[in-house]
Amino acid sequence: MNRAARVAVPTVAFAFALLASVGCGYHTAGHVVTVPENVKTLAIPAFLNQSQTYRIEQILTSAVVHEFTTRTHYQILNDTSDAADATLHGTVLTTSTSPLTYDSQTGRAESILVVVSMRVSLVDRQGKILFQNPAYVFREQYQVSQEPSSFFEEDSPAMGRLSRDFAQTLVSSVLEGF
C-alpha cells in the first residue's frame, strides 16, 4: 500500500465515524416546547358544552386535568385565576353517534362510533395564545351487546376511553407543539 493510501484510509474512517456519531439528520417534526419556562401554574376551568351530550364537558375536563397532573410538573388550578400563568380553555362543539356495523340476521347495530369535536386554546396571563386547535376531532368505537340478558350500556365506558385518548393527545400537542 502506498503512502497516500495509508493516510487516506484513516482519514476516511475518521470522517465516517464522525458522520455516524452525528446521526442521520432525521428528527421528529414539531418537537418544540410551546409552553414557556416561566409557566408554572395552569388554570383548567370546566370546558363549555355546546353539544347535546349530557356532562361530556365534565368528563373531558376531568381527563385533561388528570393527564396534566400525572405527566407534568405544573400546578393545576380548577378555575380561572389571576394566580395562573396560563389558562386552558375548551369547548365541546358537537358530539354524534352512528352505527358502524350491523348484524346481518337481526339488522341490529353491532358497533357504534362516537365522534366529539372540540375547540381548545392555551392562553398566557397577557392574553398571548400559546397553543390553539379550533378543530379537535376524536372518535371512539364500541361494541353493542346482542344478548338482551347480558345487555349493558357501553356508551359511558366509551366516553371514558375517548376522554382519556383526547387528554393524552391534547397534553402531548401542548407540550410538544404538534
Summary of the structure (lengths in Angstrom):
residues: 178
radius of gyration: 24.9
end to end distance: 54.3
largest distance: 88.0
contacts: 464
relative contact order: 0.17
helix: 34%
strand: 31%
